[in-house]
Amino acid sequence: MNPLKIGLAVLFGLILGAVLFHVPKVKALPQEAGTVHVTIVPVPMNDAKNLSSRDLPGYRIAGISCLPTPIKQLPDAAVCYVATTPN
């Protein structure tokens, strides 16, 4: 077979595949201006070795941040602040 014919067949196949399986771009609508209520709950952590769990108010977690708060008896202690939204 002629390499030119093979190259043209491959190129035609790629172009045909691109045309048949083209996915149109979808633009998202901008969000409407409004207000969001966020609850920030402090969760104390006594050390880094043991897990801590707590039921938090809200439906979705919007953010989390932990700050070390070491004391002599608990050198790995921290307080994590969890922001939740109601829905």
DSSP file (Angstrom, degrees, kcal/mol; ACC not computed):
  #  RESIDUE AA STRUCTURE BP1 BP2  ACC     N-H-->O    O-->H-N    N-H-->O    O-->H-N    TCO  KAPPA ALPHA  PHI   PSI    X-CA   Y-CA   Z-CA
    1    1 A M              0   0    0      0, 0.0     3,-0.0     0, 0.0     0, 0.0   0.000 360.0 360.0 360.0 151.0    0.0    0.0    0.0
    2    2 A N     >  -     0   0    0      1,-0.1     4,-1.8     2,-0.0     3,-0.3  -0.632 360.0-140.7 -78.5 128.0    1.0    3.5   -0.7
    3    3 A P  H  > S+     0   0    0      0, 0.0     4,-2.4     0, 0.0     5,-0.2   0.805 103.1  58.5 -60.2 -28.6    2.1    5.4    2.5
    4    4 A L  H  > S+     0   0    0      2,-0.2     4,-2.4     1,-0.2     5,-0.2   0.913 105.6  47.8 -66.8 -42.2    0.3    8.5    1.1
    5    5 A K  H  > S+     0   0    0     -3,-0.3     4,-2.3     2,-0.2    -1,-0.2   0.893 112.5  49.3 -65.4 -39.1   -3.0    6.7    0.9
    6    6 A I  H  X S+     0   0    0     -4,-1.8     4,-2.4     2,-0.2    -2,-0.2   0.921 111.5  49.2 -65.2 -43.8   -2.6    5.4    4.4
    7    7 A G  H  X S+     0   0    0     -4,-2.4     4,-2.4     1,-0.2    -2,-0.2   0.903 112.1  47.9 -62.6 -42.0   -1.8    8.9    5.7
    8    8 A L  H  X S+     0   0    0     -4,-2.4     4,-2.7     2,-0.2    -1,-0.2   0.887 110.9  51.5 -66.3 -38.5   -4.8   10.3    4.0
    9    9 A A  H  X S+     0   0    0     -4,-2.3     4,-2.2     2,-0.2    -2,-0.2   0.903 111.5  47.2 -65.0 -40.6   -7.1    7.6    5.3
   10   10 A V  H  X S+     0   0    0     -4,-2.4     4,-2.3     2,-0.2    -2,-0.2   0.929 113.3  48.2 -65.8 -44.7   -5.8    8.2    8.9
   11   11 A L  H  X S+     0   0    0     -4,-2.4     4,-2.3     1,-0.2    -2,-0.2   0.911 111.8  49.5 -61.7 -43.7   -6.3   12.0    8.5
   12   12 A F  H  X S+     0   0    0     -4,-2.7     4,-2.7     1,-0.2    -1,-0.2   0.901 110.4  51.2 -62.3 -41.1   -9.8   11.5    7.1
   13   13 A G  H  X S+     0   0    0     -4,-2.2     4,-2.4     2,-0.2    -2,-0.2   0.899 110.3  48.8 -63.3 -41.7  -10.7    9.2   10.0
   14   14 A L  H  X S+     0   0    0     -4,-2.3     4,-2.2     2,-0.2    -2,-0.2   0.916 113.4  46.1 -64.6 -43.5   -9.5   11.8   12.5
   15   15 A I  H  X S+     0   0    0     -4,-2.3     4,-2.1     2,-0.2    -2,-0.2   0.915 113.3  49.3 -65.9 -43.2  -11.4   14.6   10.9
   16   16 A L  H  X S+     0   0    0     -4,-2.7     4,-2.6     1,-0.2     5,-0.2   0.906 111.6  49.2 -63.1 -41.9  -14.6   12.4   10.6
   17   17 A G  H  X S+     0   0    0     -4,-2.4     4,-2.3     1,-0.2    -1,-0.2   0.893 110.2  51.0 -64.1 -39.9  -14.3   11.4   14.3
   18   18 A A  H  < S+     0   0    0     -4,-2.2    -1,-0.2     1,-0.2    -2,-0.2   0.876 113.2  45.6 -65.4 -37.1  -13.8   15.0   15.4
   19   19 A V  H >< S+     0   0    0     -4,-2.1     3,-0.8     1,-0.2    -2,-0.2   0.915 116.0  44.7 -72.4 -43.2  -17.0   16.0   13.4
   20   20 A L  H 3< S+     0   0    0     -4,-2.6    -2,-0.2     1,-0.2    -1,-0.2   0.859 121.3  36.8 -70.9 -35.9  -19.1   13.1   14.6
   21   21 A F  T 3< S+     0   0    0     -4,-2.3     2,-0.3    -5,-0.2    -1,-0.2   0.044  79.8 140.3-108.8  25.8  -18.1   13.3   18.3
   22   22 A H    <   -     0   0    0     -3,-0.8    -3,-0.1    -4,-0.1    -4,-0.0  -0.538  39.3-152.5 -70.2 129.0  -17.9   17.1   18.7
   23   23 A V        -     0   0    0     -2,-0.3    -2,-0.1     0, 0.0     2,-0.1  -0.918  15.7-129.3-104.7 121.7  -19.3   18.3   22.0
   24   24 A P        -     0   0    0      0, 0.0     2,-0.2     0, 0.0     0, 0.0  -0.374  26.0-108.2 -70.1 149.6  -20.6   21.8   22.0
   25   25 A K        -     0   0    0     -2,-0.1     2,-0.5     1,-0.0     0, 0.0  -0.536  28.4-151.7 -76.5 141.2  -19.4   24.2   24.7
   26   26 A V        -     0   0    0     -2,-0.2     2,-0.5     0, 0.0    -1,-0.0  -0.966   4.3-148.4-116.5 128.6  -21.9   25.1   27.4
   27   27 A K        -     0   0    0     -2,-0.5     2,-0.2     1,-0.0    -2,-0.0  -0.818  17.0-128.4 -97.6 133.7  -21.6   28.5   29.1
   28   28 A A        -     0   0    0     -2,-0.5     3,-0.0     1,-0.1    -1,-0.0  -0.530  22.4-117.4 -78.2 143.7  -22.8   28.7   32.7
   29   29 A L        -     0   0    0     -2,-0.2    -1,-0.1     1,-0.1     3,-0.1  -0.575  36.2-103.5 -76.7 143.0  -25.2   31.4   33.7
   30   30 A P        -     0   0    0      0, 0.0     2,-0.1     0, 0.0    -1,-0.1  -0.382  40.6-106.0 -66.1 145.9  -23.9   33.9   36.2
   31   31 A Q        -     0   0    0      1,-0.1     2,-0.2    -3,-0.0     3,-0.1  -0.429  34.3-110.9 -72.2 145.6  -25.2   33.4   39.7
   32   32 A E        -     0   0    0     -2,-0.1     2,-0.2     1,-0.1    -1,-0.1  -0.482  36.1-102.5 -74.3 146.9  -27.8   35.8   41.0
   33   33 A A        +     0   0    0     -2,-0.2     2,-0.3     1,-0.0    -1,-0.1  -0.474  66.0 124.1 -68.5 138.7  -26.7   38.2   43.7
   34   34 A G        -     0   0    0     -2,-0.2     2,-0.4    -3,-0.1    -3,-0.0  -0.912  54.9 -82.0-169.9-166.4  -28.0   37.1   47.1
   35   35 A T        -     0   0    0     -2,-0.3     2,-0.4     2,-0.0     0, 0.0  -0.898  25.4-158.4-121.1 151.5  -26.9   36.2   50.6
   36   36 A V        -     0   0    0     -2,-0.4     2,-0.5     2,-0.0    -2,-0.0  -0.997  13.7-140.0-128.3 130.1  -25.6   33.0   52.1
   37   37 A H        -     0   0    0     -2,-0.4     2,-0.4     2,-0.0    -2,-0.0  -0.798  22.5-172.9 -90.6 127.0  -25.8   32.2   55.7
   38   38 A V        -     0   0    0     -2,-0.5     2,-0.5    47,-0.2    47,-0.2  -0.982  11.0-156.2-124.2 131.4  -22.7   30.5   57.0
   39   39 A T  E     -A   84   0A   0     45,-2.9    45,-2.8    -2,-0.4     2,-0.6  -0.916   7.0-155.0-105.3 130.3  -22.2   29.0   60.5
   40   40 A I  E     -A   83   0A   0     -2,-0.5    43,-0.2    43,-0.2    41,-0.0  -0.931  12.3-172.0-109.2 121.6  -18.7   28.7   61.9
   41   41 A V  E     -A   82   0A   0     41,-2.7    41,-2.4    -2,-0.6     2,-0.4  -0.950  17.3-137.8-117.2 123.9  -18.3   26.0   64.5
   42   42 A P  E     -A   81   0A   0      0, 0.0    39,-0.2     0, 0.0    37,-0.0  -0.657  16.8-166.7 -79.0 134.2  -15.1   25.5   66.5
   43   43 A V  E     -A   80   0A   0     37,-3.2    37,-2.7    -2,-0.4     2,-0.2  -0.957  13.7-141.3-121.6 110.6  -14.1   21.8   66.9
   44   44 A P  E     -A   79   0A   0      0, 0.0     2,-0.5     0, 0.0    35,-0.2  -0.487  11.2-162.9 -74.8 140.8  -11.4   21.2   69.5
   45   45 A M  E     -A   78   0A   0     33,-3.3    33,-2.6    -2,-0.2     3,-0.1  -0.983   5.3-165.4-122.6 117.0   -8.7   18.6   68.8
   46   46 A N        -     0   0    0     -2,-0.5    30,-0.3    31,-0.2     2,-0.3   0.853  69.7 -10.0 -75.3 -34.2   -6.7   17.4   71.8
   47   47 A D        -     0   0    0      3,-0.3     3,-0.2    29,-0.1    -1,-0.2  -0.976  61.5-113.5-156.9 169.1   -3.9   15.7   69.9
   48   48 A A  S    S+     0   0    0     -2,-0.3    29,-0.0     1,-0.2    -2,-0.0   0.529 107.0  61.3 -83.8  -6.1   -2.8   14.7   66.4
   49   49 A K  S    S+     0   0    0      2,-0.1     2,-0.4     1,-0.0    -1,-0.2   0.765  95.6  60.4 -94.1 -27.8   -3.0   10.9   67.2
   50   50 A N  S    S-     0   0    0     -3,-0.2    -3,-0.3     1,-0.0     2,-0.1  -0.817  80.9-122.0-106.7 142.3   -6.7   10.5   68.1
   51   51 A L        -     0   0    0     -2,-0.4     2,-0.4    -6,-0.1    -2,-0.1  -0.440  20.9-156.8 -76.6 152.8   -9.6   11.2   65.8
   52   52 A S        -     0   0    0     -2,-0.1     2,-0.4    -7,-0.0    -7,-0.0  -0.999  10.3-175.8-130.2 132.3  -12.3   13.6   66.9
   53   53 A S        +     0   0    0     -2,-0.4     2,-0.3     2,-0.0    -2,-0.0  -0.956   6.5 167.8-129.4 151.7  -15.8   13.6   65.5
   54   54 A R        -     0   0    0     -2,-0.4     2,-0.4   -11,-0.0    -2,-0.0  -0.963  36.8-115.1-159.4 138.3  -18.7   15.9   66.1
   55   55 A D        -     0   0    0     -2,-0.3    -2,-0.0     1,-0.0     0, 0.0  -0.662  37.2-159.2 -76.5 128.9  -22.1   16.5   64.5
   56   56 A L        -     0   0    0     -2,-0.4     2,-0.1     2,-0.1    -2,-0.0  -0.836  17.2-113.3-111.4 147.3  -22.2   20.0   62.9
   57   57 A P  S    S+     0   0    0      0, 0.0     2,-0.1     0, 0.0   -18,-0.1  -0.458  75.7  46.1 -72.7 151.7  -25.2   22.1   62.0
   58   58 A G  S    S-     0   0    0     28,-0.1    -2,-0.1    -2,-0.1     3,-0.1  -0.437  76.4-105.2 109.1 177.6  -25.8   22.7   58.4
   59   59 A Y  S    S+     0   0    0     26,-3.7     2,-0.4     1,-0.3    -1,-0.1   0.745  91.7  35.5-114.2 -41.2  -25.9   20.8   55.1
   60   60 A R  E    S-B   85   0A   0     25,-1.5    25,-2.4     0, 0.0     2,-0.6  -0.924  72.3-125.8-123.0 144.7  -22.7   21.6   53.2
   61   61 A I  E     -B   84   0A   0     -2,-0.4    23,-0.3    23,-0.2     3,-0.1  -0.795  24.3-179.7 -87.6 123.6  -19.2   22.3   54.4
   62   62 A A  E     -     0   0A   0     21,-3.6     2,-0.3    -2,-0.6    22,-0.2   0.653  62.2 -22.7 -97.5 -19.7  -18.0   25.6   53.0
   63   63 A G  E     -B   83   0A   0     20,-1.3    20,-2.8     2,-0.0    -1,-0.3  -0.947  50.1-150.3 179.4 161.2  -14.5   25.7   54.5
   64   64 A I  E     +B   82   0A   0     -2,-0.3     2,-0.3    18,-0.2    18,-0.2  -0.995  12.5 175.7-147.2 142.6  -12.3   24.4   57.2
   65   65 A S  E     -B   81   0A   0     16,-1.9    16,-3.7    -2,-0.3     2,-0.4  -0.978  11.6-157.8-148.9 134.8   -9.3   25.9   58.9
   66   66 A C  E     -B   80   0A   0     -2,-0.3    14,-0.3    14,-0.3    -2,-0.0  -0.942   4.3-168.2-118.7 136.4   -7.2   24.5   61.8
   67   67 A L  E     -B   79   0A   0     12,-2.6    12,-2.4    -2,-0.4     2,-0.2  -0.980  26.0-119.7-121.5 131.1   -5.0   26.6   64.2
   68   68 A P  E     +B   78   0A   0      0, 0.0    10,-0.3     0, 0.0     9,-0.1  -0.475  29.2 177.2 -68.8 137.4   -2.5   25.0   66.6
   69   69 A T        -     0   0    0      8,-2.3     9,-0.1    -2,-0.2     8,-0.1  -0.506  14.0-176.7-135.4  65.1   -3.3   25.8   70.2
   70   70 A P        -     0   0    0      0, 0.0     2,-0.3     0, 0.0     6,-0.1  -0.352   5.0-178.8 -70.2 143.7   -0.6   23.8   72.1
   71   71 A I        -     0   0    0      3,-1.8     3,-0.2    -2,-0.1     6,-0.2  -0.866  43.8 -97.9-130.2 168.9   -0.5   23.8   75.9
   72   72 A K  S    S+     0   0    0     -2,-0.3    -1,-0.0     1,-0.2     0, 0.0   0.889 124.2  40.8 -58.1 -42.6    1.9   22.0   78.2
   73   73 A Q  S    S+     0   0    0      1,-0.3    -1,-0.2     2,-0.1     0, 0.0   0.781 126.5  34.6 -76.6 -26.6   -0.3   19.0   78.8
   74   74 A L    >   +     0   0    0     -3,-0.2    -3,-1.8     1,-0.1     3,-1.4  -0.736  63.6 170.6-129.6  82.0   -1.4   18.8   75.1
   75   75 A P  T 3  S+     0   0    0      0, 0.0    -1,-0.1     0, 0.0   -28,-0.1   0.713  81.3  47.9 -69.3 -19.0    1.4   19.8   72.8
   76   76 A D  T 3  S+     0   0    0    -30,-0.3   -29,-0.1    -7,-0.1    -2,-0.0   0.255  82.8 133.1-101.9  12.5   -0.5   18.7   69.6
   77   77 A A    <   +     0   0    0     -3,-1.4    -8,-2.3    -6,-0.2     2,-0.3  -0.264  26.6 167.8 -67.6 150.0   -3.8   20.4   70.5
   78   78 A A  E     -AB  45  68A   0    -33,-2.6   -33,-3.3   -10,-0.3     2,-0.5  -0.964  31.0-133.4-152.0 164.0   -5.6   22.5   67.8
   79   79 A V  E     -AB  44  67A   0    -12,-2.4   -12,-2.6    -2,-0.3     2,-0.5  -0.994  19.7-159.1-123.6 123.5   -8.9   24.1   67.1
   80   80 A C  E     -AB  43  66A   0    -37,-2.7   -37,-3.2    -2,-0.5     2,-0.6  -0.883   4.7-151.6-103.7 132.3  -10.5   23.6   63.7
   81   81 A Y  E     -AB  42  65A   0    -16,-3.7   -16,-1.9    -2,-0.5     2,-0.5  -0.911  11.9-166.5-104.7 122.3  -13.1   26.0   62.5
   82   82 A V  E     -AB  41  64A   0    -41,-2.4   -41,-2.7    -2,-0.6     2,-0.5  -0.937   7.0-153.5-113.5 125.7  -15.6   24.5   60.1
   83   83 A A  E     -AB  40  63A   0    -20,-2.8   -21,-3.6    -2,-0.5   -20,-1.3  -0.869  19.0-179.3 -99.3 125.5  -17.9   26.7   58.1
   84   84 A T  E     -AB  39  61A   0    -45,-2.8   -45,-2.9    -2,-0.5   -23,-0.2  -0.902  18.4-143.1-124.2 153.8  -21.2   25.1   57.1
   85   85 A T  E     - B   0  60A   0    -25,-2.4   -26,-3.7    -2,-0.3   -25,-1.5  -0.850  22.3-123.9-111.4 152.0  -24.2   26.4   55.1
   86   86 A P              0   0    0      0, 0.0   -28,-0.1     0, 0.0    -1,-0.1   0.794 360.0 360.0 -69.1 -26.8  -27.8   25.5   55.9
   87   87 A N              0   0    0    -28,-0.1   -29,-0.0   -29,-0.1    -3,-0.0   0.374 360.0 360.0-155.8 360.0  -28.6   24.0   52.4
